[in-house]
Structures are given as structure tokens and as C-alpha cells.
Amino acid sequence: MAEISKFFNAVLVDGKYDREYFASDFAEYFGDVLSSGLLLDENEQYGLQVTTGTGLQTVVANGKALIKGYSYKNTTPKELVHSLPEATNDRIDRIVLRWDSRNQGREIKTLVKEGMPSATPEVPALQRDKYIYELGLAQVIVRANTASIDANDITDERALEDVCGIVQSLITVPTSVFQQQFDAWFNSRKDYYESIMSDWQTQEQADFDAWFQSIKDVLDGDIATNLASRITAVEQDLMTHKAEKGTLEQEGHVQLSNDLSSVNDTMAVTPNGARKRVEQTDFKVYKSGKDANGIFTTIEYKRQDNTLAIKSVLSGGISPKYTKRTITYYGTDGTTVEKTTTRTVSYDADDVWISEV
């Protein structure tokens, strides 16, 4: 089997070109990638339409085509003459575009393929063999004993893929391979997804059955009475729920208050109330750690029950110019540290304490 490649420029070697190509080589190339048929024009329309002419004539309009890789173009309307009809029987002629590769032909042209007169006339078959290939453009009924052709007797065949059609690409996407790959993937996951779907359906059915059983009694008997009874039960549950008091151990209902004295189990202090509670608490103050300059380095704030609430300690720098204050906040037991903050102390040029941030 020889290896064939084309098309490459020929080189003159010893007075003879080393490569020669025939018209059939080019036609074969185009025929491998494009089907035979009509070519669309710049307006996305295909030509070579057959219409009536004068008397027993039909006219083929301008248009382009491709047959077996060979190009055809009709630049002016072409008149075709049909032979005289018989006196008693109709016949069907066919307008074809014929590719002829025989030596005496070597052309593509339109012509009339005359049918046989008959009481039931048939359209002439298209010839398609090694040397001749025809595209059907139209069927024309030539009525008996007439001298003209009616426009209603012309049947356009250009759009029929089996007799003419539009030029199409013969390069196709291998969708069958994609389908095989998808089928293989789907089959590998089919049991898994079917199992998931089955479990979901089972659960949904169980949930529905449970819900239906829960309302079955309501829908039996006196529906209105049953529904009224259910509504009453819901209202009672709501009232009971409203009466549930919140505690440290369980959730419940409380009332918000800005009042500092709101300390019972059914009331909760708002952020504003909590702020006022802290700002207005009557702490006991104890000072210690007095240095040589008479500055107390430790100040303790205690609640009325003598539990420690806040401790402030000065450190850093040299007395009396301490540079840091550490503030520690304690829980209600007076020992659990809940928060510690550190502030930097600043002085002016006269060593006067001016800020603490």
C-alpha cells in the first residue's frame, strides 16, 4: 500500500517536475470533506430554482453546486426546452444537474431527462455511477396535448437530501464514542444512585405514612369538631408555653428591663440596664501598696457581700511616674478572673498624669 500525500509544490529536477497533480486529485480532496449538493450564496439562499419559461420551456436560475468535489456555477438564467407531449398521455420530465467524468464529457451542466408518456407517468431515475452523477433539481409534468407548462406542474426537489440537498461537511463528531463513554460511566454508578433513590423513597414514604396517621383521626368523623378540638389543644399548649419561666438550667420566657433591681427569675436586664448596673454599683474601695511618694499601687473594689469585683494595679516606670495600670474583673465568687485589661499611663511635660488608655 503506497503512502499518498498532497498538495505540495513541485520542484524541477533534470528538466522534469517531481510532482504532478490532476484535477481529480483536487476533486477527491474536496469530495472527502464536502458532500454533493447546492452551495448557498452570500444571502444564505441556494439557487438553481426551476421556473416556467415560454411555451414548453423551463428556466434554471443562477446558482452554485458541488458534485464529487467538482465545482459548478451558473451565472445567467438558462432556458431548457422540453419535447412536444403526446396527444393522450402525460409524462414527467426531470431537470437534473449532471456531473460527467467521461472523456467526451468532463463537465457539469443542467439538462432535461425526458420521462415516458403514460396514464400513470413516473419520474425518470437519477443516474449515479462511476462516470455519471446527477442531482435532481425539479420534476416537471408535461401535460398531454398542450403547448405550455403550468407553474403548478413543477415540483422543486432541491431541498430533498436523497436527490439533491445542500452541501454539508462530511467531517462528523464521533458522538457514538461519547455515548459509549457515558453509558460505561452511568452503568458503573447506576446501582449506587438507584440505592440512594430507593432509600430516599422509603424514607419519604415512611414520613408520609407517619404524618398521615397523625391526622387520620382528625379527618375521620366530624371533621369540623375534630379540627376545633385540635385548635383548642394548640391554644392551651401556647398558653402553657408562655407561662414557662426561664432559669439558669432551662430555656423559658423572661421580661426585659432597664431597672437595676430586675434580679428576679422572670426578668432580664437589657444591655443598657447592665451598663447602669455597673456604673452605679456602690462598691467598697480598699487601697494598699503605698509607695514612698504616697501613691497606692493597688486598689480593690468589693461588692456589698465583700466579694472582690475589680482590682487595679500600677506598675512599670518609677514612682511617681508609673506607666501601666492592670485592671482585673472577677466573677460573683470574687476569685474567678473573667477579664483582664492593661492601660498605658501618659504624662505631660510637667509630669502630670494626663491619660490612661
C-alpha positions as CSV (number, residue, x, y, z in Angstrom):
1,M,0.0,0.0,0.0
2,A,1.5,3.3,-1.1
3,E,1.6,6.4,1.0
4,I,-0.1,9.4,-0.6
5,S,0.2,13.0,0.5
6,K,-0.9,16.2,-1.3
7,F,-0.6,19.0,-2.2
8,F,3.0,20.2,-2.2
9,N,4.8,22.5,-4.6
10,A,6.7,20.7,-7.4
11,V,10.4,21.1,-7.9
12,L,12.1,21.0,-11.3
13,V,14.6,18.2,-11.3
14,D,16.6,17.4,-14.5
15,G,14.0,19.3,-16.6
16,K,11.0,17.5,-15.1
17,Y,8.8,18.3,-12.2
18,D,8.9,15.8,-9.4
19,R,5.2,16.2,-8.5
20,E,2.2,16.3,-10.8
21,Y,-1.4,16.6,-9.7
22,F,-4.6,16.0,-11.7
23,A,-8.0,17.8,-11.4
24,S,-9.3,14.5,-10.0
25,D,-6.8,14.8,-7.1
26,F,-8.2,18.2,-6.1
27,A,-11.8,17.0,-6.6
28,E,-11.1,13.9,-4.4
29,Y,-9.8,16.1,-1.6
30,F,-12.9,18.3,-1.6
31,G,-15.2,15.2,-2.1
32,D,-13.7,13.7,1.1
33,V,-14.8,16.6,3.2
34,L,-17.9,18.0,1.5
35,S,-21.0,16.3,0.2
36,S,-22.5,16.8,-3.2
37,G,-25.3,19.4,-3.4
38,L,-26.1,23.0,-3.8
39,L,-24.0,25.8,-2.3
40,L,-25.6,28.7,-0.5
41,D,-25.0,32.2,-1.9
42,E,-24.0,35.3,0.1
43,N,-27.6,35.8,1.2
44,E,-27.8,32.2,2.6
45,Q,-30.0,31.2,-0.3
46,Y,-29.5,28.3,-2.7
47,G,-30.1,28.9,-6.4
48,L,-30.7,26.8,-9.5
49,Q,-34.5,27.1,-9.0
50,V,-36.6,25.8,-11.9
51,T,-39.5,28.0,-13.1
52,T,-41.7,28.2,-16.2
53,G,-40.5,29.8,-19.4
54,T,-42.1,30.5,-22.7
55,G,-44.1,27.6,-24.2
56,L,-42.5,24.3,-23.4
57,Q,-39.5,25.8,-21.8
58,T,-38.3,25.9,-18.2
59,V,-35.7,28.2,-16.8
60,V,-32.9,27.3,-14.3
61,A,-31.9,30.3,-12.2
62,N,-28.4,31.3,-11.2
63,G,-26.7,29.2,-8.6
64,K,-23.7,27.1,-7.5
65,A,-23.2,23.5,-6.7
66,L,-20.5,20.9,-5.8
67,I,-20.6,17.3,-7.1
68,K,-17.9,14.8,-6.3
69,G,-15.6,17.6,-5.3
70,Y,-16.0,19.4,-8.7
71,S,-17.4,23.0,-8.7
72,Y,-20.3,24.3,-10.8
73,K,-21.7,27.8,-11.2
74,N,-24.5,29.1,-13.4
75,T,-24.1,32.9,-13.8
76,T,-27.2,33.6,-16.0
77,P,-30.6,32.0,-16.2
78,K,-30.6,29.0,-18.5
79,E,-33.5,28.0,-20.7
80,L,-34.3,24.3,-21.2
81,V,-36.6,23.1,-24.0
82,H,-39.0,20.1,-23.4
83,S,-40.1,18.0,-26.3
84,L,-43.7,18.0,-27.5
85,P,-46.1,15.9,-25.5
86,E,-48.3,13.1,-26.8
87,A,-51.9,13.7,-27.6
88,T,-53.4,11.4,-24.9
89,N,-50.8,10.7,-22.1
90,D,-48.9,13.0,-19.7
91,R,-45.2,12.4,-18.9
92,I,-42.9,13.6,-16.2
93,D,-39.6,15.2,-17.1
94,R,-36.8,15.7,-14.6
95,I,-34.4,18.7,-14.6
96,V,-31.0,17.5,-13.4
97,L,-27.6,18.8,-12.8
98,R,-25.2,16.2,-14.3
99,W,-21.6,15.5,-13.5
100,D,-20.0,13.7,-16.4
101,S,-16.4,12.4,-15.9
102,R,-16.1,10.6,-19.3
103,N,-13.5,11.9,-21.7
104,Q,-16.2,13.2,-24.1
105,G,-17.9,15.0,-21.2
106,R,-15.7,16.3,-18.4
107,E,-18.3,18.8,-17.3
108,I,-21.2,19.6,-15.1
109,K,-24.4,21.0,-16.7
110,T,-28.2,21.2,-16.4
111,L,-30.4,19.2,-18.8
112,V,-33.9,17.7,-19.2
113,K,-34.3,14.0,-18.6
114,E,-37.4,13.1,-20.5
115,G,-39.9,10.7,-19.0
116,M,-42.1,8.1,-20.7
117,P,-45.7,9.2,-21.5
118,S,-48.2,7.0,-19.6
119,A,-51.6,7.0,-17.9
120,T,-49.6,6.8,-14.6
121,P,-46.3,8.5,-15.6
122,E,-43.2,8.0,-13.4
123,V,-40.3,10.4,-12.9
124,P,-37.0,9.3,-14.6
125,A,-34.5,7.8,-12.1
126,L,-31.3,9.6,-11.4
127,Q,-28.1,8.1,-12.8
128,R,-25.3,7.7,-10.3
129,D,-22.4,5.5,-11.2
130,K,-18.6,5.8,-11.7
131,Y,-18.9,8.2,-14.6
132,I,-22.2,10.0,-14.2
133,Y,-23.7,11.5,-11.1
134,E,-26.9,13.5,-11.2
135,L,-28.7,15.9,-8.7
136,G,-32.4,16.3,-9.1
137,L,-33.5,20.0,-9.3
138,A,-37.2,19.6,-10.2
139,Q,-39.9,17.4,-11.6
140,V,-42.0,18.8,-14.5
141,I,-45.3,17.4,-15.6
142,V,-45.7,17.9,-19.4
143,R,-49.5,17.6,-19.9
144,A,-50.8,15.8,-23.0
145,N,-51.8,17.8,-26.0
146,T,-50.6,21.1,-24.6
147,A,-48.1,23.7,-25.8
148,S,-47.0,25.2,-22.4
149,I,-46.0,24.2,-18.9
150,D,-48.1,25.3,-15.9
151,A,-46.2,26.6,-12.8
152,N,-48.2,24.2,-10.6
153,D,-46.8,21.3,-12.5
154,I,-43.2,22.0,-11.3
155,T,-42.1,20.2,-8.1
156,D,-39.0,21.6,-6.5
157,E,-36.6,18.8,-5.5
158,R,-33.6,20.9,-4.4
159,A,-34.2,20.5,-0.6
160,L,-34.5,16.7,-0.8
161,E,-31.3,15.2,0.6
162,D,-31.7,11.9,-1.2
163,V,-31.9,13.5,-4.7
164,C,-30.1,16.9,-4.2
165,G,-29.7,18.7,-0.9
166,I,-27.3,21.3,0.4
167,V,-23.5,20.8,0.6
168,Q,-22.6,19.7,4.1
169,S,-19.4,18.8,5.9
170,L,-18.6,15.1,5.9
171,I,-16.4,15.6,9.0
172,T,-18.5,14.5,11.9
173,V,-18.1,14.4,15.7
174,P,-17.8,10.8,16.9
175,T,-20.9,11.0,19.1
176,S,-21.1,7.2,19.4
177,V,-17.8,7.2,21.3
178,F,-19.1,9.9,23.7
179,Q,-22.3,7.8,24.1
180,Q,-20.3,4.7,24.9
181,Q,-18.2,6.5,27.5
182,F,-21.3,7.9,29.1
183,D,-23.0,4.5,29.1
184,A,-20.0,3.0,30.8
185,W,-19.9,5.7,33.4
186,F,-23.6,5.5,34.0
187,N,-23.6,1.7,34.3
188,S,-20.8,2.0,36.9
189,R,-22.8,4.4,39.0
190,K,-26.3,3.1,38.3
191,D,-26.6,0.7,41.3
192,Y,-25.3,3.4,43.6
193,Y,-27.8,6.1,42.5
194,E,-30.6,3.6,42.5
195,S,-29.8,2.6,46.1
196,I,-29.8,6.3,47.1
197,M,-33.1,6.9,45.3
198,S,-34.6,3.8,46.9
199,D,-33.6,4.8,50.4
200,W,-35.0,8.3,49.8
201,Q,-38.3,7.0,48.5
202,T,-38.5,4.6,51.5
203,Q,-37.8,7.4,54.0
204,E,-40.3,9.8,52.3
205,Q,-42.9,7.1,52.3
206,A,-42.3,6.4,56.0
207,D,-42.5,10.2,56.8
208,F,-45.7,10.5,54.8
209,D,-47.3,7.5,56.5
210,A,-46.4,8.8,59.9
211,W,-47.8,12.2,59.1
212,F,-51.0,10.7,57.6
213,Q,-51.5,8.6,60.7
214,S,-51.1,11.7,62.9
215,I,-54.0,13.4,61.1
216,K,-56.1,10.4,60.3
217,D,-58.3,10.8,63.3
218,V,-58.8,14.5,62.5
219,L,-60.1,13.6,59.1
220,D,-62.5,10.9,60.3
221,G,-66.0,11.5,61.5
222,D,-67.0,15.1,62.3
223,I,-64.1,17.0,60.7
224,A,-65.1,20.4,61.9
225,T,-65.4,19.2,65.6
226,N,-62.0,17.4,65.4
227,L,-60.3,20.5,63.9
228,A,-61.8,22.7,66.6
229,S,-60.6,20.3,69.3
230,R,-57.1,20.4,67.8
231,I,-57.1,24.2,67.7
232,T,-58.1,24.3,71.4
233,A,-55.3,21.9,72.3
234,V,-52.8,24.1,70.4
235,E,-54.0,27.2,72.2
236,Q,-53.6,25.5,75.5
237,D,-50.1,24.4,74.7
238,L,-49.3,28.0,73.7
239,M,-50.6,29.4,76.9
240,T,-48.6,26.8,78.9
241,H,-45.5,27.7,76.8
242,K,-46.0,31.3,77.6
243,A,-46.1,30.5,81.3
244,E,-42.8,28.7,81.3
245,K,-40.2,30.8,83.2
246,G,-36.6,30.8,82.1
247,T,-34.0,29.7,84.6
248,L,-30.2,29.1,84.6
249,E,-31.0,25.4,84.0
250,Q,-33.6,25.6,81.2
251,E,-34.9,27.9,78.5
252,G,-38.1,29.9,79.0
253,H,-39.7,33.3,78.9
254,V,-38.3,36.4,80.6
255,Q,-39.2,40.1,80.6
256,L,-36.5,42.6,79.6
257,S,-36.0,45.6,81.9
258,N,-33.7,48.6,82.3
259,D,-34.4,48.6,86.0
260,L,-31.3,48.0,88.1
261,S,-33.3,46.0,90.6
262,S,-34.6,43.5,88.0
263,V,-33.0,40.5,89.5
264,N,-35.9,38.0,89.8
265,D,-36.1,34.8,87.6
266,T,-38.7,36.2,85.2
267,M,-36.8,39.4,84.2
268,A,-33.6,40.0,82.3
269,V,-31.6,43.2,82.3
270,T,-31.0,44.9,79.0
271,P,-27.5,46.0,77.9
272,N,-28.4,49.5,78.9
273,G,-29.6,48.2,82.3
274,A,-26.4,46.2,82.7
275,R,-24.3,49.3,81.9
276,K,-26.2,51.3,84.5
277,R,-25.8,48.5,87.0
278,V,-22.0,48.6,86.6
279,E,-21.7,52.4,86.5
280,Q,-24.0,52.9,89.6
281,T,-22.9,49.9,91.7
282,D,-22.0,51.0,95.3
283,F,-18.5,49.3,95.6
284,K,-16.4,49.2,98.7
285,V,-12.9,50.6,97.9
286,Y,-9.7,49.3,99.6
287,K,-6.3,50.8,98.8
288,S,-2.9,49.1,99.5
289,G,0.7,49.1,98.4
290,K,1.5,52.7,99.3
291,D,4.9,53.7,97.9
292,A,7.5,56.4,99.1
293,N,5.6,59.1,97.3
294,G,2.3,58.3,99.0
295,I,0.8,56.6,95.9
296,F,-1.3,53.5,96.5
297,T,-0.4,51.0,93.8
298,T,-3.3,48.6,94.4
299,I,-6.9,49.5,94.6
300,E,-9.6,46.8,95.2
301,Y,-13.4,47.3,94.6
302,K,-15.6,45.0,96.5
303,R,-19.3,44.3,96.4
304,Q,-21.6,44.7,99.4
305,D,-21.1,41.0,100.2
306,N,-17.3,41.7,100.4
307,T,-16.5,39.6,97.2
308,L,-13.8,41.1,95.1
309,A,-15.2,42.7,91.9
310,I,-12.3,44.7,90.4
311,K,-8.6,45.1,91.2
312,S,-6.4,47.9,89.8
313,V,-2.6,47.6,90.0
314,L,0.0,50.2,88.9
315,S,3.4,49.0,87.6
316,G,6.2,50.0,85.2
317,G,8.3,53.1,85.3
318,I,9.5,54.7,88.6
319,S,7.2,56.2,91.2
320,P,5.5,58.6,90.9
321,K,5.5,58.1,87.1
322,Y,4.0,54.6,86.7
323,T,3.5,53.7,83.1
324,K,1.0,50.8,83.3
325,R,-2.3,50.0,85.0
326,T,-3.6,46.5,85.0
327,I,-7.4,46.0,85.7
328,T,-8.8,42.6,86.6
329,Y,-12.5,41.8,86.7
330,Y,-13.8,38.9,88.9
331,G,-16.8,36.8,88.9
332,T,-19.5,36.8,91.6
333,D,-17.5,34.4,93.7
334,G,-14.7,37.0,94.0
335,T,-11.9,34.7,92.8
336,T,-12.7,33.7,89.2
337,V,-11.0,36.0,86.8
338,E,-13.4,36.9,84.0
339,K,-11.4,39.7,82.2
340,T,-8.0,41.5,82.4
341,T,-7.1,44.7,80.6
342,T,-3.9,46.7,80.5
343,R,-3.8,50.5,80.1
344,T,-0.8,52.8,79.3
345,V,-0.4,55.8,81.5
346,S,0.9,59.1,79.9
347,Y,2.3,62.3,81.5
348,D,2.8,65.9,80.2
349,A,6.0,68.0,80.4
350,D,5.3,68.8,84.0
351,D,5.0,65.1,84.9
352,V,1.3,65.4,85.4
353,W,-0.8,62.3,84.8
354,I,-2.9,63.2,81.6
355,S,-4.2,60.0,80.1
356,E,-4.8,56.3,80.6
357,V,-5.6,54.3,77.5
